[in-house]
Amino acid sequence: MTRELAAGALLLLLMAGAWWNIHAVDTLTGEIMADLDASQAAEEQGNHPAARAALDKALNRWLEADSYTHIFIRHTEIDATADAFYALQAQLLSGEGDSSAAYDMLRYHLDSIQRMEHPSLGSIL
C-alpha cells in the first residue's frame, strides 16, 4: 500500500509540474507576443523608436527567462528564437525594407515553442 501511495503522489507531482510548465511557457510567449504586436504596430505607423523599444522589451523578457528556457526548452529552439530576435532587431535598426517577414519568423518560433510544450495525443503515446 505504501508503494501505491508513493507512486500516486509522484504521479500527481509530475502532473502538477507539467501544468506549471505549460502555464509558464504560455505566460512567457504571451507577454512576448504582446510586445511584438506593439512593436509591429508602431513600425507600421512609422514610429521606429517605439517599435525598437517594444522589441527591446520583448527581447529582455526572453533573455531574463533563461533560467526557465535553458532548462525546459530545447537548445536548438532557444538558438533559433534568439537568432530570430536579433534578425528582427537588425532589420529595424537598418530601417530598410518591410520587416513583416522578420516579425512572422519570430512569432513562428515562439508559437512552435508553445505548441511543443503542450501535451498532445502523439506526445503522450
Secondary structure as GFF3:
##gff-version 3
##sequence-region A 1 125
A	DSSP	alpha_helix	2	44	.	.	.	ID=ss1
A	DSSP	alpha_helix	48	64	.	.	.	ID=ss2
A	DSSP	alpha_helix	66	72	.	.	.	ID=ss3
A	DSSP	alpha_helix	75	94	.	.	.	ID=ss4
A	DSSP	alpha_helix	100	117	.	.	.	ID=ss5
A	DSSP	alpha_helix	121	124	.	.	.	ID=ss6
###
